[in-house]
Amino acid sequence: MFNFIRKLLPLALATALLLPAAVHAETVSIIAGTNQSSQTTISFSAVTLDITANQISTASNGITVRDSRGSGAGWSVSVSSTDFVSGSLPDPTTSGTYTVKIPASAVSVIVGTPVISLSGQSVDPTHGPLAYNGTLSATPLKLIQAAPGYGMGEYTAGVSYSLAVPKTVTVASVSSGSSKYEVNDVVGTVATTYTATLTFTLGSGV
């Protein structure tokens, strides 16, 4: 009997080794995140007016884009601007007030290159994210763009703004009908503070 059992053991062990291994299909889900951008504050330098000189007021800021959607849809960042308008000023031609403006197009915009990749997909020299330059206006100016399939990460770039101080400005409004000024009259540059609203927009695709 002992010999019989000893002969069966190797057979049983061999049978056990031939049993198929258990197979489990496992999955992992990566949920789409968001696409977002941020900008640092812009502050133009003060200029002491010299009507005989070509003067520039400068400013700069940084733009960061983080595309965590995981779709490769591409994106672009653009900026639009209102004109630079003064506050209410004493009208030198009457007892009322008036305002003057500098056109947004007086500002040229240069985006530093190359755009820097902080995380994720590297910057592709052809498809981006790439930098663009131009002048401000009410029409959005494209600053940075990633083509579809690219820009899947976090990126940053510095932007420089240069406002050419004009020798003349345009009357934007008058408060008194007795003013000798009319809207759209061109007058000498007024020493005051001018304010514009810049709007940055992050869009999907190109």
C-alpha positions in Angstrom: 0.0 0.0 0.0 2.8 2.4 0.9 4.5 1.9 -2.5 1.2 2.4 -4.3 0.6 5.8 -2.6 4.2 6.8 -3.3 3.6 6.1 -7.0 0.4 8.2 -7.0 1.9 11.3 -5.5 4.1 12.3 -8.5 1.1 11.9 -10.7 -1.1 14.1 -8.5 1.6 16.8 -8.4 2.0 16.8 -12.1 -1.8 17.1 -12.6 -1.9 20.1 -10.2 0.9 21.8 -12.1 -1.0 21.5 -15.3 -4.1 23.4 -14.0 -4.6 26.7 -15.8 -3.7 29.9 -13.9 -6.5 32.3 -13.0 -6.6 35.4 -15.4 -8.2 38.7 -14.3 -8.8 41.7 -16.6 -8.0 44.9 -14.7 -8.8 48.5 -15.8 -7.8 52.0 -14.7 -9.8 55.1 -15.5 -8.2 58.5 -16.0 -10.9 61.2 -15.6 -10.5 64.4 -17.7 -9.4 67.4 -15.8 -9.7 71.1 -16.7 -8.1 73.6 -19.1 -7.2 76.8 -17.3 -5.0 79.8 -17.6 -3.7 82.6 -15.3 -2.0 85.9 -15.7 0.0 88.1 -13.4 -0.8 91.8 -12.9 0.1 94.3 -15.6 1.4 97.7 -14.5 2.6 100.3 -17.1 5.5 102.5 -16.1 4.9 106.2 -15.5 6.4 108.7 -18.1 7.3 112.3 -17.6 5.9 114.0 -20.7 8.4 115.4 -23.2 6.5 116.6 -26.3 9.7 116.6 -28.3 10.7 113.0 -27.5 9.6 109.6 -28.6 8.6 108.0 -25.3 7.6 104.5 -24.3 5.7 103.2 -21.3 6.4 99.6 -20.7 4.8 96.7 -18.8 5.1 93.0 -18.5 3.3 90.0 -17.1 3.4 86.2 -17.2 0.9 83.8 -18.6 0.5 80.1 -17.5 -1.7 77.5 -19.1 -2.5 74.1 -17.6 -4.3 71.7 -20.0 -5.3 68.6 -17.9 -8.2 67.6 -20.1 -6.3 64.7 -21.7 -8.0 65.2 -25.0 -5.4 66.8 -27.2 -8.0 69.3 -28.4 -5.4 72.1 -28.5 -5.9 75.6 -27.1 -5.1 79.3 -27.6 -4.7 82.3 -25.3 -5.7 85.7 -26.7 -6.1 89.3 -25.3 -8.3 92.2 -26.3 -8.3 95.7 -25.0 -10.4 98.8 -24.7 -8.8 102.2 -25.5 -6.9 103.9 -22.7 -9.3 106.6 -21.4 -8.6 109.3 -18.8 -10.8 110.1 -15.9 -12.9 113.2 -15.8 -10.8 116.3 -16.4 -11.5 120.1 -16.1 -12.4 121.3 -19.6 -10.0 124.2 -20.3 -12.5 125.7 -22.8 -15.5 125.8 -20.4 -16.7 125.2 -16.9 -17.5 121.6 -17.6 -15.4 118.4 -17.8 -14.1 116.2 -20.6 -12.2 112.9 -21.1 -9.5 112.0 -23.6 -8.2 108.6 -24.8 -5.2 106.9 -26.3 -6.0 104.1 -28.7 -5.3 100.5 -27.7 -3.3 100.1 -30.9 -0.6 102.3 -29.3 0.5 99.2 -27.4 2.7 96.6 -29.1 2.8 93.1 -27.6 5.8 90.7 -27.7 5.5 87.2 -26.2 8.9 85.8 -25.0 10.1 82.7 -26.8 10.3 79.9 -26.5 7.2 79.0 -24.5 8.5 76.9 -21.5 7.1 73.5 -20.7 6.7 73.0 -16.9 5.1 69.6 -17.0 3.7 67.1 -19.4 4.1 67.2 -23.2 7.2 69.0 -24.5 6.9 72.0 -26.7 6.9 71.1 -30.3 8.8 73.6 -32.5 6.1 73.4 -35.3 2.9 72.6 -33.5 3.4 74.4 -30.2 2.6 75.8 -27.9 3.9 78.7 -29.9 4.1 82.5 -29.2 2.7 85.3 -31.3 3.2 89.1 -31.4 1.0 92.1 -32.4 -0.8 95.2 -31.2 -3.7 95.6 -28.8 -7.2 96.3 -30.1 -10.8 95.4 -29.5 -10.2 92.3 -31.7 -8.6 89.4 -29.7 -4.9 89.1 -30.4 -3.6 85.5 -30.2 -0.6 85.3 -27.8 0.0 81.5 -27.4 -1.4 78.6 -29.3 -1.1 74.8 -29.2 -2.3 72.9 -32.3 -4.6 69.8 -31.8 -2.5 66.9 -30.4 -0.1 69.2 -28.6 0.0 71.4 -25.5 -1.1 68.6 -23.2 0.7 69.9 -20.1 1.6 73.1 -18.2 3.3 76.0 -20.0 4.4 79.5 -19.2 5.6 82.5 -21.2 6.5 86.2 -20.4 4.7 89.0 -22.3 6.1 92.5 -22.8 3.9 95.5 -23.6 5.2 98.8 -25.0 2.9 101.9 -25.2 4.1 104.6 -27.5 3.2 107.8 -25.8 1.4 110.0 -28.4 2.0 113.7 -29.1 -1.8 114.1 -29.3 -4.9 112.4 -27.9 -8.6 112.2 -28.9 -11.5 113.7 -27.0 -13.7 110.9 -25.8 -16.5 112.8 -24.1 -17.5 116.4 -23.1 -20.0 117.3 -20.3 -21.0 120.8 -21.4 -22.6 122.0 -24.6 -20.6 125.2 -24.3 -17.3 123.3 -24.6 -15.3 124.2 -27.6 -14.3 120.6 -27.8 -16.3 117.9 -29.7 -16.0 114.1 -29.4 -13.2 112.8 -31.7 -11.4 116.2 -31.7 -7.6 115.7 -31.6 -5.9 117.7 -28.9 -2.5 117.9 -27.3 -1.5 115.0 -25.0 -2.9 115.6 -21.5 -0.8 114.7 -18.5 -3.1 112.4 -16.5 -3.8 108.7 -15.8 -5.3 106.6 -18.6 -7.1 103.3 -17.9 -7.9 100.4 -20.2 -9.4 97.0 -19.6 -7.5 94.0 -21.0 -9.4 90.7 -21.4 -7.5 87.4 -21.6 -9.4 84.5 -23.1 -8.5 80.8 -23.1 -10.1 79.0 -26.0 -10.2 75.3 -27.0 -8.9 74.3 -30.4 -7.4 76.8 -32.8 
